[in-house]
Amino acid sequence: MQPTLYQSDYYTWARQQADALREGRFDALDPEHLIEELEAMGARERRELANRLTVLLTHLLKWQLQPSG
């Protein structure tokens, strides 16, 4: 079985999907993979936010608890 463009050339697939959305060519979209990518993007953003908050809280705790002087 031949790999899909999504599998073989992600960058080109993403550009084509963006162009199709921009131009209103909804029949040219790959909804299954678009949904998958949007869900993955949301999960990455959530993890990134949690990681940054952890770093921020760690720095604040270190700053508050370090001896002055």
Gaussian input, Z-matrix of N, CA and C with variables (Angstrom, degrees):
# hf/3-21g

backbone

0 1
 N
 C     1     B1
 C     2     B2     1     A1
 N     3     B3     2     A2     1     D1
 C     4     B4     3     A3     2     D2
 C     5     B5     4     A4     3     D3
 N     6     B6     5     A5     4     D4
 C     7     B7     6     A6     5     D5
 C     8     B8     7     A7     6     D6
 N     9     B9     8     A8     7     D7
 C    10    B10     9     A9     8     D8
 C    11    B11    10    A10     9     D9
 N    12    B12    11    A11    10    D10
 C    13    B13    12    A12    11    D11
 C    14    B14    13    A13    12    D12
 N    15    B15    14    A14    13    D13
 C    16    B16    15    A15    14    D14
 C    17    B17    16    A16    15    D15
 N    18    B18    17    A17    16    D16
 C    19    B19    18    A18    17    D17
 C    20    B20    19    A19    18    D18
 N    21    B21    20    A20    19    D19
 C    22    B22    21    A21    20    D20
 C    23    B23    22    A22    21    D21
 N    24    B24    23    A23    22    D22
 C    25    B25    24    A24    23    D23
 C    26    B26    25    A25    24    D24
 N    27    B27    26    A26    25    D25
 C    28    B28    27    A27    26    D26
 C    29    B29    28    A28    27    D27
 N    30    B30    29    A29    28    D28
 C    31    B31    30    A30    29    D29
 C    32    B32    31    A31    30    D30
 N    33    B33    32    A32    31    D31
 C    34    B34    33    A33    32    D32
 C    35    B35    34    A34    33    D33
 N    36    B36    35    A35    34    D34
 C    37    B37    36    A36    35    D35
 C    38    B38    37    A37    36    D36
 N    39    B39    38    A38    37    D37
 C    40    B40    39    A39    38    D38
 C    41    B41    40    A40    39    D39
 N    42    B42    41    A41    40    D40
 C    43    B43    42    A42    41    D41
 C    44    B44    43    A43    42    D42
 N    45    B45    44    A44    43    D43
 C    46    B46    45    A45    44    D44
 C    47    B47    46    A46    45    D45
 N    48    B48    47    A47    46    D46
 C    49    B49    48    A48    47    D47
 C    50    B50    49    A49    48    D48
 N    51    B51    50    A50    49    D49
 C    52    B52    51    A51    50    D50
 C    53    B53    52    A52    51    D51
 N    54    B54    53    A53    52    D52
 C    55    B55    54    A54    53    D53
 C    56    B56    55    A55    54    D54
 N    57    B57    56    A56    55    D55
 C    58    B58    57    A57    56    D56
 C    59    B59    58    A58    57    D57
 N    60    B60    59    A59    58    D58
 C    61    B61    60    A60    59    D59
 C    62    B62    61    A61    60    D60
 N    63    B63    62    A62    61    D61
 C    64    B64    63    A63    62    D62
 C    65    B65    64    A64    63    D63
 N    66    B66    65    A65    64    D64
 C    67    B67    66    A66    65    D65
 C    68    B68    67    A67    66    D66
 N    69    B69    68    A68    67    D67
 C    70    B70    69    A69    68    D68
 C    71    B71    70    A70    69    D69
 N    72    B72    71    A71    70    D70
 C    73    B73    72    A72    71    D71
 C    74    B74    73    A73    72    D72
 N    75    B75    74    A74    73    D73
 C    76    B76    75    A75    74    D74
 C    77    B77    76    A76    75    D75
 N    78    B78    77    A77    76    D76
 C    79    B79    78    A78    77    D77
 C    80    B80    79    A79    78    D78
 N    81    B81    80    A80    79    D79
 C    82    B82    81    A81    80    D80
 C    83    B83    82    A82    81    D81
 N    84    B84    83    A83    82    D82
 C    85    B85    84    A84    83    D83
 C    86    B86    85    A85    84    D84
 N    87    B87    86    A86    85    D85
 C    88    B88    87    A87    86    D86
 C    89    B89    88    A88    87    D87
 N    90    B90    89    A89    88    D88
 C    91    B91    90    A90    89    D89
 C    92    B92    91    A91    90    D90
 N    93    B93    92    A92    91    D91
 C    94    B94    93    A93    92    D92
 C    95    B95    94    A94    93    D93
 N    96    B96    95    A95    94    D94
 C    97    B97    96    A96    95    D95
 C    98    B98    97    A97    96    D96
 N    99    B99    98    A98    97    D97
 C   100   B100    99    A99    98    D98
 C   101   B101   100   A100    99    D99
 N   102   B102   101   A101   100   D100
 C   103   B103   102   A102   101   D101
 C   104   B104   103   A103   102   D102
 N   105   B105   104   A104   103   D103
 C   106   B106   105   A105   104   D104
 C   107   B107   106   A106   105   D105
 N   108   B108   107   A107   106   D106
 C   109   B109   108   A108   107   D107
 C   110   B110   109   A109   108   D108
 N   111   B111   110   A110   109   D109
 C   112   B112   111   A111   110   D110
 C   113   B113   112   A112   111   D111
 N   114   B114   113   A113   112   D112
 C   115   B115   114   A114   113   D113
 C   116   B116   115   A115   114   D114
 N   117   B117   116   A116   115   D115
 C   118   B118   117   A117   116   D116
 C   119   B119   118   A118   117   D117
 N   120   B120   119   A119   118   D118
 C   121   B121   120   A120   119   D119
 C   122   B122   121   A121   120   D120
 N   123   B123   122   A122   121   D121
 C   124   B124   123   A123   122   D122
 C   125   B125   124   A124   123   D123
 N   126   B126   125   A125   124   D124
 C   127   B127   126   A126   125   D125
 C   128   B128   127   A127   126   D126
 N   129   B129   128   A128   127   D127
 C   130   B130   129   A129   128   D128
 C   131   B131   130   A130   129   D129
 N   132   B132   131   A131   130   D130
 C   133   B133   132   A132   131   D131
 C   134   B134   133   A133   132   D132
 N   135   B135   134   A134   133   D133
 C   136   B136   135   A135   134   D134
 C   137   B137   136   A136   135   D135
 N   138   B138   137   A137   136   D136
 C   139   B139   138   A138   137   D137
 C   140   B140   139   A139   138   D138
 N   141   B141   140   A140   139   D139
 C   142   B142   141   A141   140   D140
 C   143   B143   142   A142   141   D141
 N   144   B144   143   A143   142   D142
 C   145   B145   144   A144   143   D143
 C   146   B146   145   A145   144   D144
 N   147   B147   146   A146   145   D145
 C   148   B148   147   A147   146   D146
 C   149   B149   148   A148   147   D147
 N   150   B150   149   A149   148   D148
 C   151   B151   150   A150   149   D149
 C   152   B152   151   A151   150   D150
 N   153   B153   152   A152   151   D151
 C   154   B154   153   A153   152   D152
 C   155   B155   154   A154   153   D153
 N   156   B156   155   A155   154   D154
 C   157   B157   156   A156   155   D155
 C   158   B158   157   A157   156   D156
 N   159   B159   158   A158   157   D157
 C   160   B160   159   A159   158   D158
 C   161   B161   160   A160   159   D159
 N   162   B162   161   A161   160   D160
 C   163   B163   162   A162   161   D161
 C   164   B164   163   A163   162   D162
 N   165   B165   164   A164   163   D163
 C   166   B166   165   A165   164   D164
 C   167   B167   166   A166   165   D165
 N   168   B168   167   A167   166   D166
 C   169   B169   168   A168   167   D167
 C   170   B170   169   A169   168   D168
 N   171   B171   170   A170   169   D169
 C   172   B172   171   A171   170   D170
 C   173   B173   172   A172   171   D171
 N   174   B174   173   A173   172   D172
 C   175   B175   174   A174   173   D173
 C   176   B176   175   A175   174   D174
 N   177   B177   176   A176   175   D175
 C   178   B178   177   A177   176   D176
 C   179   B179   178   A178   177   D177
 N   180   B180   179   A179   178   D178
 C   181   B181   180   A180   179   D179
 C   182   B182   181   A181   180   D180
 N   183   B183   182   A182   181   D181
 C   184   B184   183   A183   182   D182
 C   185   B185   184   A184   183   D183
 N   186   B186   185   A185   184   D184
 C   187   B187   186   A186   185   D185
 C   188   B188   187   A187   186   D186
 N   189   B189   188   A188   187   D187
 C   190   B190   189   A189   188   D188
 C   191   B191   190   A190   189   D189
 N   192   B192   191   A191   190   D190
 C   193   B193   192   A192   191   D191
 C   194   B194   193   A193   192   D192
 N   195   B195   194   A194   193   D193
 C   196   B196   195   A195   194   D194
 C   197   B197   196   A196   195   D195
 N   198   B198   197   A197   196   D196
 C   199   B199   198   A198   197   D197
 C   200   B200   199   A199   198   D198
 N   201   B201   200   A200   199   D199
 C   202   B202   201   A201   200   D200
 C   203   B203   202   A202   201   D201
 N   204   B204   203   A203   202   D202
 C   205   B205   204   A204   203   D203
 C   206   B206   205   A205   204   D204

   B1=1.4621
   B2=1.5299
   B3=1.2927
   B4=1.4687
   B5=1.5329
   B6=1.3423
   B7=1.4742
   B8=1.5300
   B9=1.3190
   B10=1.4631
   B11=1.5271
   B12=1.3170
   B13=1.4643
   B14=1.5328
   B15=1.3095
   B16=1.4667
   B17=1.5247
   B18=1.3207
   B19=1.4618
   B20=1.5233
   B21=1.3181
   B22=1.4691
   B23=1.5263
   B24=1.3360
   B25=1.4685
   B26=1.5247
   B27=1.3190
   B28=1.4672
   B29=1.5328
   B30=1.3223
   B31=1.4593
   B32=1.5350
   B33=1.3156
   B34=1.4710
   B35=1.5196
   B36=1.3377
   B37=1.4620
   B38=1.5322
   B39=1.3229
   B40=1.4678
   B41=1.5269
   B42=1.3317
   B43=1.4747
   B44=1.5263
   B45=1.3157
   B46=1.4646
   B47=1.5236
   B48=1.3276
   B49=1.4608
   B50=1.5273
   B51=1.3331
   B52=1.4714
   B53=1.5278
   B54=1.3306
   B55=1.4637
   B56=1.5208
   B57=1.3281
   B58=1.4605
   B59=1.5274
   B60=1.3202
   B61=1.4725
   B62=1.5176
   B63=1.3296
   B64=1.4597
   B65=1.5341
   B66=1.3214
   B67=1.4666
   B68=1.5264
   B69=1.3337
   B70=1.4643
   B71=1.5234
   B72=1.3285
   B73=1.4664
   B74=1.5327
   B75=1.3171
   B76=1.4557
   B77=1.5204
   B78=1.3132
   B79=1.4627
   B80=1.5283
   B81=1.3269
   B82=1.4705
   B83=1.5284
   B84=1.3297
   B85=1.4658
   B86=1.5238
   B87=1.3173
   B88=1.4595
   B89=1.5324
   B90=1.3526
   B91=1.4696
   B92=1.5206
   B93=1.3266
   B94=1.4653
   B95=1.5250
   B96=1.3313
   B97=1.4588
   B98=1.5293
   B99=1.3253
   B100=1.4669
   B101=1.5228
   B102=1.3210
   B103=1.4687
   B104=1.5197
   B105=1.3350
   B106=1.4623
   B107=1.5237
   B108=1.3270
   B109=1.4718
   B110=1.5151
   B111=1.3346
   B112=1.4659
   B113=1.5262
   B114=1.3325
   B115=1.4640
   B116=1.5211
   B117=1.3200
   B118=1.4683
   B119=1.5309
   B120=1.3331
   B121=1.4631
   B122=1.5348
   B123=1.3206
   B124=1.4604
   B125=1.5153
   B126=1.3388
   B127=1.4668
   B128=1.5284
   B129=1.3453
   B130=1.4811
   B131=1.5187
   B132=1.3253
   B133=1.4691
   B134=1.5289
   B135=1.3202
   B136=1.4699
   B137=1.5262
   B138=1.3451
   B139=1.4710
   B140=1.5242
   B141=1.3369
   B142=1.4650
   B143=1.5261
   B144=1.3157
   B145=1.4592
   B146=1.5260
   B147=1.3313
   B148=1.4670
   B149=1.5292
   B150=1.3183
   B151=1.4681
   B152=1.5281
   B153=1.3125
   B154=1.4727
   B155=1.5218
   B156=1.3343
   B157=1.4670
   B158=1.5233
   B159=1.3231
   B160=1.4606
   B161=1.5239
   B162=1.3194
   B163=1.4697
   B164=1.5267
   B165=1.3269
   B166=1.4657
   B167=1.5234
   B168=1.3224
   B169=1.4707
   B170=1.5249
   B171=1.3210
   B172=1.4668
   B173=1.5216
   B174=1.3273
   B175=1.4700
   B176=1.5218
   B177=1.3205
   B178=1.4673
   B179=1.5251
   B180=1.3335
   B181=1.4656
   B182=1.5215
   B183=1.3189
   B184=1.4721
   B185=1.5194
   B186=1.3089
   B187=1.4707
   B188=1.5274
   B189=1.3308
   B190=1.4685
   B191=1.5369
   B192=1.3018
   B193=1.4523
   B194=1.5309
   B195=1.3173
   B196=1.4720
   B197=1.5298
   B198=1.3047
   B199=1.4703
   B200=1.5333
   B201=1.3015
   B202=1.4722
   B203=1.5072
   B204=1.2892
   B205=1.4436
   B206=1.4180
   A1=109.66
   A2=115.88
   A3=122.79
   A4=109.84
   A5=117.81
   A6=118.76
   A7=110.77
   A8=115.07
   A9=120.23
   A10=109.10
   A11=116.38
   A12=120.78
   A13=109.70
   A14=116.92
   A15=121.50
   A16=110.74
   A17=116.82
   A18=121.78
   A19=112.46
   A20=117.28
   A21=120.03
   A22=114.27
   A23=117.34
   A24=120.60
   A25=108.75
   A26=115.11
   A27=121.40
   A28=112.06
   A29=116.77
   A30=120.16
   A31=110.83
   A32=116.77
   A33=120.07
   A34=110.26
   A35=117.04
   A36=120.62
   A37=110.16
   A38=117.02
   A39=121.30
   A40=110.77
   A41=117.13
   A42=120.33
   A43=110.86
   A44=116.87
   A45=120.33
   A46=111.41
   A47=116.26
   A48=119.74
   A49=110.94
   A50=116.79
   A51=120.78
   A52=110.37
   A53=116.93
   A54=120.50
   A55=111.11
   A56=116.91
   A57=120.92
   A58=110.64
   A59=117.55
   A60=120.75
   A61=111.26
   A62=115.45
   A63=121.01
   A64=111.15
   A65=115.85
   A66=121.53
   A67=112.61
   A68=117.12
   A69=120.38
   A70=113.37
   A71=117.43
   A72=121.31
   A73=108.88
   A74=114.92
   A75=120.48
   A76=112.74
   A77=117.21
   A78=120.43
   A79=111.66
   A80=118.06
   A81=122.69
   A82=111.89
   A83=117.13
   A84=120.38
   A85=111.37
   A86=114.78
   A87=124.12
   A88=106.36
   A89=117.23
   A90=119.78
   A91=114.17
   A92=118.49
   A93=120.92
   A94=110.93
   A95=116.72
   A96=119.82
   A97=112.05
   A98=117.57
   A99=119.87
   A100=110.63
   A101=116.40
   A102=120.71
   A103=109.82
   A104=116.07
   A105=121.13
   A106=111.35
   A107=117.07
   A108=121.26
   A109=111.64
   A110=117.97
   A111=120.37
   A112=111.12
   A113=116.56
   A114=119.35
   A115=110.75
   A116=116.89
   A117=120.84
   A118=110.46
   A119=116.32
   A120=120.61
   A121=110.24
   A122=116.66
   A123=120.33
   A124=111.92
   A125=116.21
   A126=120.50
   A127=110.86
   A128=116.89
   A129=120.16
   A130=110.83
   A131=116.85
   A132=120.81
   A133=110.70
   A134=116.28
   A135=120.35
   A136=110.57
   A137=117.14
   A138=120.62
   A139=111.05
   A140=116.45
   A141=120.44
   A142=110.68
   A143=117.37
   A144=120.85
   A145=110.76
   A146=116.80
   A147=120.09
   A148=110.84
   A149=117.56
   A150=120.83
   A151=111.48
   A152=116.89
   A153=119.73
   A154=111.67
   A155=116.70
   A156=119.27
   A157=111.11
   A158=117.28
   A159=120.92
   A160=110.73
   A161=116.65
   A162=120.76
   A163=110.40
   A164=116.63
   A165=120.78
   A166=110.86
   A167=116.97
   A168=119.82
   A169=111.62
   A170=116.68
   A171=120.10
   A172=110.77
   A173=116.46
   A174=120.18
   A175=111.12
   A176=117.37
   A177=119.78
   A178=111.60
   A179=116.11
   A180=118.91
   A181=111.76
   A182=116.84
   A183=120.05
   A184=110.58
   A185=116.46
   A186=121.23
   A187=109.78
   A188=116.03
   A189=119.64
   A190=111.04
   A191=118.86
   A192=121.56
   A193=114.11
   A194=117.54
   A195=117.87
   A196=109.81
   A197=115.83
   A198=118.90
   A199=110.52
   A200=115.09
   A201=118.16
   A202=108.57
   A203=113.67
   A204=115.32
   A205=112.03
   D1=134.95
   D2=-179.30
   D3=-74.86
   D4=132.61
   D5=177.61
   D6=-66.80
   D7=148.19
   D8=177.93
   D9=-75.63
   D10=165.93
   D11=176.98
   D12=-59.91
   D13=-38.19
   D14=177.63
   D15=-57.30
   D16=-39.17
   D17=-178.62
   D18=-80.04
   D19=-34.11
   D20=-172.23
   D21=-95.73
   D22=-30.25
   D23=-176.88
   D24=-146.97
   D25=78.88
   D26=-174.54
   D27=-56.72
   D28=-42.05
   D29=-176.88
   D30=-61.51
   D31=-47.95
   D32=179.77
   D33=-63.74
   D34=-41.49
   D35=177.85
   D36=-58.36
   D37=-47.20
   D38=-178.32
   D39=-62.55
   D40=-42.28
   D41=178.39
   D42=-63.32
   D43=-42.02
   D44=179.18
   D45=-64.41
   D46=-39.80
   D47=178.55
   D48=-65.57
   D49=-42.03
   D50=177.97
   D51=-62.87
   D52=-44.15
   D53=178.97
   D54=-61.99
   D55=-43.93
   D56=-179.72
   D57=-62.42
   D58=-42.18
   D59=177.25
   D60=-63.53
   D61=-46.10
   D62=-178.20
   D63=-60.00
   D64=-37.77
   D65=-176.13
   D66=-91.14
   D67=-0.38
   D68=178.73
   D69=72.82
   D70=22.22
   D71=178.39
   D72=-91.59
   D73=72.60
   D74=-173.64
   D75=-67.83
   D76=-23.34
   D77=177.99
   D78=-70.40
   D79=-17.08
   D80=-179.02
   D81=-91.66
   D82=-0.20
   D83=-176.75
   D84=-79.87
   D85=157.02
   D86=176.81
   D87=-111.25
   D88=79.97
   D89=-170.54
   D90=-60.53
   D91=-37.19
   D92=-178.28
   D93=-59.62
   D94=-47.69
   D95=-178.55
   D96=-77.17
   D97=-31.22
   D98=175.75
   D99=-62.38
   D100=-44.09
   D101=178.55
   D102=-61.28
   D103=-46.06
   D104=178.97
   D105=-57.87
   D106=-44.06
   D107=-178.89
   D108=-68.58
   D109=-40.17
   D110=178.97
   D111=-64.75
   D112=-40.92
   D113=177.76
   D114=-64.46
   D115=-41.96
   D116=178.88
   D117=-64.81
   D118=-39.62
   D119=179.44
   D120=-62.69
   D121=-43.23
   D122=178.29
   D123=-61.56
   D124=-41.83
   D125=179.59
   D126=-65.83
   D127=-40.38
   D128=177.99
   D129=-63.53
   D130=-43.21
   D131=-179.95
   D132=-62.66
   D133=-41.60
   D134=179.24
   D135=-63.49
   D136=-44.99
   D137=178.46
   D138=-62.58
   D139=-42.24
   D140=-179.90
   D141=-62.39
   D142=-42.96
   D143=178.30
   D144=-62.40
   D145=-45.19
   D146=178.91
   D147=-61.55
   D148=-41.73
   D149=178.81
   D150=-63.76
   D151=-43.89
   D152=-179.81
   D153=-66.29
   D154=-39.01
   D155=176.62
   D156=-64.53
   D157=-38.30
   D158=177.45
   D159=-61.66
   D160=-45.57
   D161=178.68
   D162=-62.41
   D163=-44.91
   D164=179.78
   D165=-60.45
   D166=-48.34
   D167=-179.76
   D168=-63.80
   D169=-37.66
   D170=177.40
   D171=-61.71
   D172=-45.12
   D173=178.98
   D174=-64.84
   D175=-41.01
   D176=178.78
   D177=-63.85
   D178=-41.49
   D179=177.61
   D180=-64.52
   D181=-44.18
   D182=177.68
   D183=-60.04
   D184=-43.33
   D185=-178.78
   D186=-64.02
   D187=-42.55
   D188=-177.51
   D189=-71.31
   D190=-35.04
   D191=-172.10
   D192=-94.27
   D193=-12.65
   D194=-178.45
   D195=-72.03
   D196=142.36
   D197=-179.39
   D198=-65.84
   D199=141.97
   D200=177.82
   D201=-82.66
   D202=148.64
   D203=176.27
   D204=135.62

